[in-house]
Amino acid sequence: MAGEFRFSFGPWNIHEGADPFGPPVRDTIALAGKLEVYKQLGFDGIQLHDDDAVPDLNNLSPEQISAQAKALKKTLDGHGLAAEFVAPRLWEDPRTIDGGFTANDPACREYARDRLKRCIDIARGVGTTDIVLWLAREGTYIREAKDPVLATKRIAEAIQMGLDYDADIRFLVEPKPNEPMDVAYIPTIGHALAIGYLTSEPDRVGCLIESAHAILAGLDPSDEMGFAMAFGKLWSVHLNDQNSLKYDQDKAFGSANLRRAFNQVRVLDLADYGTNGEWVGLDIKAMRTQKEDVATKHLGNSREVFLKLVEVNQSLDQAQVDALIAARDYEELDLLIMNSLLGD
């Protein structure tokens, strides 16, 4: 085991406490203020949406967008931070209500494709070659509203356009089965990997696995990670936790199911994740009622839990584990893992 772990999170993981049922409980913090806490919490990388990096980019020229992205790169360098990836935010503009790449309106599809190009320009400017695609609205509320064959081809065509636009970038597809759409077209990691084979360069199309998204699909995140790593395509993770098949909760890592968190750490550690530069990304939100002055604890706590679970995994007597597996004594193996997690 030689996993090398460096950590990232996105500025959206420090946010005002808001939900549909009440007012915000914390003030919004500008990006400059958020950058101050990364190193304090032990993080070296920042995840970015395109409009995190360049606000109001829809009203800027490509030249202005590139200039602002390069200016942000200098700011990040000053904080000792690297941009892990940039992701196009294709779910909040009115033109993406019915989807971006799969919208039924050709003008809306064209907007989504142009936005992807601008996202790639931003990635160049901030110094990353990774583009994450969370295909938030690429789905339907009723199945008859879109043709799934055509929709899948349109997603692949958009990825192909991006591959052709910049020979250095690669795509990390982040699957999710639902929310905001009722039925998503790329719901699991198998779908995410398969879509790359509809392009001319599948070796430049990999994936990012979010724990909660796998759980929402009724799947085990560690198995999803293992499947992707078998293809050499797990290029990032978004670790968090999820209390059953509800809305996407983005809970602190390990807070709902410590055993499930352990197995994610274990599969990453056993497979030497990180030795090729992959990041351990977090996508977690503070509890809504957390007070403002302690509203970053969820980030530091999740990193601490991850590293403690690495220690648990590496302290296991692998010869004992192998002997129990050979003896098919899975109950004893189960107890061994439980005792390790309990500190016995």
C-alpha positions in Angstrom: 0.0 0.0 0.0 1.5 3.3 -1.1 -1.4 5.6 -1.5 -0.4 9.2 -1.7 -3.2 11.5 -0.4 -3.6 15.2 -1.1 -6.9 16.9 -0.5 -9.2 19.3 -2.3 -12.6 20.8 -1.9 -14.7 23.4 -3.8 -15.7 26.9 -2.6 -19.3 25.7 -2.6 -18.4 23.6 0.4 -18.1 26.7 2.5 -21.6 28.3 2.2 -24.4 30.0 4.0 -26.7 27.6 5.7 -29.8 27.6 3.5 -32.5 25.1 2.5 -36.0 25.4 0.9 -37.6 25.5 4.3 -36.1 28.6 6.0 -33.7 31.5 5.7 -29.9 31.3 5.6 -28.2 31.1 9.0 -24.7 32.2 7.9 -23.4 35.0 5.7 -22.0 34.4 2.3 -18.2 34.4 2.1 -16.4 35.8 -0.9 -14.0 33.5 -2.7 -11.0 35.5 -1.5 -12.0 34.8 2.1 -12.5 31.1 1.4 -9.0 30.8 -0.1 -7.5 31.8 3.3 -8.7 28.6 5.0 -7.5 26.0 2.6 -4.0 25.6 3.9 -5.2 26.1 7.5 -7.3 23.0 7.1 -4.6 21.0 5.4 -5.9 21.2 1.8 -3.7 21.8 -1.2 -6.2 21.8 -4.1 -9.3 23.8 -5.1 -12.2 22.4 -7.2 -13.8 25.0 -9.4 -17.0 25.6 -11.4 -16.4 27.8 -14.4 -18.2 30.7 -12.8 -16.4 30.3 -9.5 -13.3 31.1 -11.4 -14.7 33.7 -13.7 -18.0 35.2 -12.4 -20.5 36.4 -15.0 -18.6 34.7 -17.7 -21.7 34.7 -20.0 -21.3 38.4 -20.4 -17.5 38.3 -21.2 -15.6 37.7 -24.3 -13.3 34.6 -24.6 -10.3 37.0 -24.2 -11.7 38.5 -21.0 -12.5 35.0 -19.7 -8.9 33.8 -20.3 -7.4 36.9 -18.7 -9.5 36.5 -15.5 -8.6 32.8 -15.3 -4.9 33.6 -15.6 -5.3 36.3 -12.9 -7.0 33.7 -10.6 -4.1 31.3 -11.3 -1.7 34.0 -9.8 -3.9 34.3 -6.8 -4.0 30.5 -6.2 -0.2 30.4 -6.6 0.1 33.0 -3.9 -1.9 30.8 -1.6 0.0 27.7 -2.5 -3.0 26.1 -4.1 -3.5 24.1 -7.3 -6.7 24.0 -9.3 -7.8 20.3 -9.4 -10.4 20.7 -12.1 -12.9 23.1 -13.7 -16.6 22.1 -14.2 -19.1 23.8 -16.4 -22.2 24.9 -14.4 -24.8 23.7 -16.9 -27.9 23.7 -14.6 -28.6 27.2 -13.4 -28.9 29.3 -16.6 -32.5 29.6 -18.0 -31.3 28.0 -21.2 -30.4 24.8 -19.3 -33.8 24.2 -17.6 -34.5 21.3 -20.1 -30.9 20.1 -20.0 -27.7 21.4 -21.7 -26.3 19.0 -24.2 -29.6 17.0 -24.3 -32.0 20.0 -24.4 -34.7 19.7 -27.0 -34.1 23.3 -28.2 -31.2 23.5 -30.6 -30.3 27.0 -29.4 -30.0 25.7 -25.8 -27.7 22.9 -26.9 -25.5 25.4 -28.7 -25.3 27.5 -25.6 -24.2 24.5 -23.6 -21.5 23.6 -26.1 -20.2 27.1 -26.1 -20.2 27.2 -22.3 -18.1 24.0 -22.4 -15.5 25.7 -24.6 -15.3 28.6 -22.3 -14.9 26.2 -19.4 -11.9 24.6 -21.2 -10.4 28.1 -21.7 -10.7 28.7 -18.0 -9.0 25.4 -17.2 -6.1 26.4 -19.4 -5.9 29.7 -17.6 -5.9 28.3 -14.1 -3.5 25.5 -14.9 -5.4 22.2 -15.1 -6.3 19.8 -17.8 -9.2 18.2 -16.0 -12.8 19.0 -16.9 -15.5 17.4 -14.6 -18.9 16.8 -16.1 -21.7 16.5 -13.6 -24.6 16.2 -16.1 -27.1 17.6 -13.7 -30.1 18.2 -16.1 -29.2 15.7 -18.7 -32.3 13.6 -18.1 -36.0 13.8 -18.0 -39.0 14.1 -15.7 -41.1 12.0 -18.0 -39.5 9.4 -20.3 -41.5 10.4 -23.4 -40.0 13.9 -23.3 -36.7 12.9 -24.8 -35.3 10.1 -26.9 -32.6 8.3 -24.8 -30.7 7.0 -27.8 -30.4 10.6 -29.2 -29.7 12.0 -25.8 -26.8 9.6 -25.2 -25.3 10.4 -28.6 -25.6 14.2 -27.9 -23.7 13.8 -24.7 -21.0 11.9 -26.4 -20.9 14.5 -29.2 -20.4 17.3 -26.7 -17.5 15.4 -25.1 -16.0 14.8 -28.5 -16.3 18.5 -29.3 -14.3 19.2 -26.1 -11.7 16.6 -26.9 -11.3 18.2 -30.4 -11.2 21.7 -29.0 -8.2 21.1 -26.8 -5.8 18.2 -27.3 -4.5 18.3 -23.7 -7.7 18.2 -21.7 -9.5 15.1 -20.4 -13.0 14.6 -19.1 -14.0 13.2 -15.7 -17.6 12.2 -15.9 -19.4 12.3 -12.5 -22.5 10.1 -12.6 -25.6 10.6 -10.5 -28.9 8.7 -10.9 -31.4 11.5 -10.1 -31.8 15.1 -8.7 -32.4 17.5 -10.1 -33.8 15.3 -12.9 -36.1 12.4 -12.1 -34.2 10.1 -14.5 -30.6 10.8 -15.4 -29.0 9.5 -18.6 -25.6 8.8 -16.9 -26.6 7.3 -13.6 -23.7 5.0 -12.6 -20.0 4.6 -13.1 -20.5 2.0 -15.8 -22.5 4.5 -17.8 -19.8 7.2 -17.2 -17.1 4.9 -18.5 -19.0 3.6 -21.4 -19.8 7.1 -22.8 -16.1 7.6 -23.4 -16.1 4.7 -25.9 -18.5 6.7 -28.1 -15.7 9.2 -28.7 -12.5 8.9 -30.8 -10.3 9.1 -27.7 -11.7 7.0 -24.8 -8.4 7.1 -23.1 -9.1 10.8 -22.3 -12.5 10.1 -20.8 -12.5 8.8 -17.2 -14.6 9.4 -14.1 -15.1 11.0 -10.8 -17.0 9.1 -8.2 -19.0 10.8 -5.5 -19.9 8.6 -2.5 -23.5 9.9 -2.1 -24.2 9.6 -5.8 -23.3 5.9 -5.7 -25.4 5.4 -2.6 -28.4 7.1 -4.3 -28.1 4.6 -7.1 -28.3 1.8 -4.5 -24.7 0.9 -5.0 -21.6 0.6 -2.8 -19.1 3.5 -3.4 -16.1 1.3 -2.8 -17.2 -1.2 -5.4 -17.8 1.6 -7.9 -14.3 2.9 -7.2 -12.8 -0.6 -7.6 -14.7 -1.0 -10.9 -13.3 2.3 -12.2 -9.8 1.6 -11.1 -9.9 -1.8 -12.8 -10.2 0.3 -16.0 -7.5 2.8 -14.9 -10.2 5.4 -15.0 -10.8 6.6 -11.5 -9.2 10.1 -11.8 -10.8 11.7 -8.8 -13.3 11.2 -6.0 -15.8 13.3 -4.1 -16.0 11.7 -0.6 -19.0 12.5 1.6 -21.7 10.4 3.3 -25.4 9.8 2.9 -28.1 8.7 5.2 -30.1 6.2 3.0 -31.8 6.9 -0.4 -32.8 10.5 0.2 -31.9 13.7 -1.4 -28.1 14.3 -1.9 -27.1 15.2 1.6 -23.3 15.8 1.3 -22.7 14.8 4.9 -19.2 14.8 6.4 -17.2 11.7 5.4 -17.9 8.7 7.6 -20.6 10.5 9.7 -23.5 8.2 8.6 -21.7 4.9 8.0 -18.2 4.5 9.2 -17.8 0.9 7.8 -18.8 2.1 4.4 -16.3 5.0 4.7 -13.6 2.6 5.7 -14.1 0.4 2.7 -13.8 3.4 0.4 -10.5 4.3 2.1 -9.3 0.7 2.0 -9.9 0.2 -1.7 -8.1 3.5 -2.5 -5.2 2.6 -0.3 -4.9 -0.9 -1.5 -4.8 0.2 -5.1 -2.2 2.9 -4.5 -4.6 5.7 -5.4 -2.9 9.1 -5.6 0.4 7.8 -6.9 -0.5 9.1 -10.4 -1.5 12.6 -9.1 -5.1 11.9 -8.3 -6.7 14.0 -5.6 -8.9 13.0 -2.6 -11.7 15.5 -3.2 -14.4 16.2 -0.7 -17.9 17.4 -1.6 -19.4 18.1 1.8 -21.6 20.7 3.4 -21.7 22.0 6.9 -24.8 21.2 8.9 -27.3 23.9 8.2 -27.4 25.2 11.8 -23.7 25.3 12.3 -22.5 28.6 13.6 -20.5 30.8 11.3 -17.3 30.8 13.3 -17.1 27.0 13.2 -18.6 26.4 9.8 -15.4 24.8 8.3 -15.1 22.0 10.8 -16.8 19.5 8.4 -13.9 19.9 6.1 -11.1 19.4 8.6 -13.0 16.7 10.3 -13.6 14.7 7.1 -9.9 14.9 6.2 -9.0 13.7 9.7 -11.5 10.8 9.5 -10.0 9.7 6.1 -6.4 9.7 7.4 -7.4 7.8 10.6 -9.1 5.2 8.4 -5.9 4.9 6.4 -4.1 4.1 9.7 -6.8 1.5 10.5 -6.4 -0.1 7.1 -2.6 -0.1 7.3 -2.6 -1.5 10.8 -4.6 -4.6 9.8 -2.6 -7.9 9.8 -2.9 -8.8 6.2 -1.7 -12.3 6.8 -4.5 -12.8 9.3 -7.0 -11.3 6.9 -5.8 -13.7 4.1 -5.9 -16.7 6.5 -9.5 -15.9 7.4 -10.5 -15.5 3.8 -8.8 -18.8 2.9 -10.6 -20.5 5.8 -13.9 -18.9 4.6 -14.4 -17.6 8.1 -16.1 -14.4 7.2 -17.7 -13.9 10.6 -14.3 -13.8 12.2 -13.1 -11.4 9.4 -16.2 -9.2 10.1 -15.3 -9.1 13.8 -11.7 -8.3 13.0 -12.8 -5.3 10.9 -15.3 -4.2 13.6 -12.7 -4.4 16.3 -10.2 -2.5 14.2 -12.7 0.3 13.7 -13.5 0.3 17.5 -9.8 0.6 18.3 -9.5 -2.9 19.9 
